[in-house]
Amino acid sequence: MDLSVIESVSVPPWLVVHTLARCEKKLLAWALGAGIGGELPTYRTVHRYRGKVVHFDKVLFPGYVFLRAEASAAPSIQQNRHAARVLVPPDMEEFDRQIREILAAVGSGFEMRPVSGIQPGVRVQIIRGPLRGFEGWVERMDEPLDVVLRLDFISQAAAVRIATQDVEVV
């Protein structure tokens, strides 16, 4: 997806809620019920059990829920029993760009997986396909490449598989 399509005039505020273990979906359900918009990026896994194929949607960044709310809402969100702490990204524009890229990648249907921490490597820009214009770092050089999309504020990342001919070095 071309970034210019999803640019906005003003950056909406985000709060990052660090949740108690395995409480991401509960906190998001509470927030949505309270009229607070939010995102919980997930990725699909496939498991085989005795000839059965089962699909699971797992949380991409365990322990984190991303809410669209002003910093003034943090104290009321912090009161939720599933919230460990509420964080305000210091660079809202960068955070907004990174979370939008990750959400677009999740929605693209490409195979994704969580990456523990941000991996060093070559910075690339995706030049073809629905993720055109996104920047990331190459994690694995086998074909297809694993390109890491970063969410710096929480030191997390997600890798998306992209064909080598669809990226160029920045």
N, C-alpha and C positions, 0 to 999 in steps of 0.2 A: 504494500500500500504506500502510495506517495505521501510523505509527511505533510506536504502542503495541503492535502485534502483534510487532514485532521488538526491543523493549526487553529488556534482560537485567538480572539482579540486579547482577552485577558486570561491569565492563568487561574483556574479554579483552585480554591484552597484544598489541601489534603492534610489529613492526620493519619499517622501510622500507629496502629494499636498493636502493642506487643501483648499477646494473649497468654493465658495459662495453657498448659499442655492440652492439645486436642480440643480446644474450645473455639477455634476460628469460626466454624459454621454457626455456633450458638451466638457468638458476639455479632456476626453479620446479620443474623435473623433479628436479633434485638434492635440493631441499628436501623434496619429497613423498616421494622415495625414502629420505630420512633421517628420515622420520616427523614432519616439520615442516609444519604446514598453511599454506596460502598462497593468495593471490588474484592474478590477472593480468587485470584488466579489459580487454576487447577490444570493438571495434565492427566492424560489417559494412560493407564497401564493395562496390560492383558495378562491374565494368569490362566493356566490350564489345570483343571482338577478332574482326574479320572475321566478324561475324554471330553469334559465340558470346558468351554471357553468363557471366561468371565472378565468383564471390563470394569475397571474401577477408575473413578476420578479422584486423584489425590491432590492435596494442597501443594502448590508449587513452592511456596515460602512458608513452611510450617512455623506457627507462632506469630504470624503477622496478618492483620486485616487492614485494608486501605480504605479510609472513609473520606468522603467529600464533606468537610465541615470546617468552619472557622476555628481558629485556636481558642476562641472564647468557649467553645463547646467541650473542650478537653476535660474540665473538672467533672461535668456530668457524665461523660463517657467513662472516665476513670472510676466512677462509682459503680459501674457494672461489675458484677462478681466474676465475670470471665476475663476482665482486663487486668493485665499486670501493670502496664504503664502506657501512657499516651505520648507519642513523640511528634514534634513539629519539624518537618524538613527545613533546614536552613536556607536552601536554594530551591524555592518552589518551582521555578521555571525548569530547572534541570530535572527535578524529581518528576514533574508532570510529563516531561518529554519521555523520560525513561519508563515510567509506568504505562504510558500510552503505547510505547513500542512493545513492551512485554504483553500487554493485553491484546494488541493487534496480532502478535505472533501466536498467542494462545488461540485466538479466533481463526487463524489462517488454516488450521488443520495440519500444519507441519508437525512432525514428531518432536516432542520436547521432553526435557528432563531437568530436574534441579541440578545445580552445580554448587558444590560446597565452597563458598567464598568466591572471590574474583580471581580468575586465573590469569597469569601473565601470558603474553603472546603478541602476535601481530594484529594491529588494528586494521579492520577492513570495513568497507561500505558495501552493502548489498546493492547491486546495480540492475537486477532484473527481478521480475515477479512481484507478488503482492507485498513484499517487505522492502521494496526498492527505496533507497534513501536512508535506511536504518544503518547505524554503525554498531560494530561489536568487535570482539577480539576472538581470533581463532584459538580454539582449545585443542583440536585434534586435526591432524593433517590427512587422515585417511579420507577417501571419497565415500559419501559426501562429507564436507567439512562440518565440524561442530563450531558454530559461531555463538559466542556468549554475549547475551544482552544483559547489561548490568543495571542494578538498582543500588547505586552507591550508598545512599543514605542508610540502608540496613545491611550493607556489605553482603548482599545476596546477588545471585545471578541465575539466569536460565539459559540453556543451550538449545539452539534450533539447528536442524540439519539443512544445509544449503549446498547445492552443487558448486564445485570449484569455479566454473565459468560464470557463475552469477554473483561473484564478489570481486572487488579490486582493493588493493592496498591503499590506505589513506596516507 
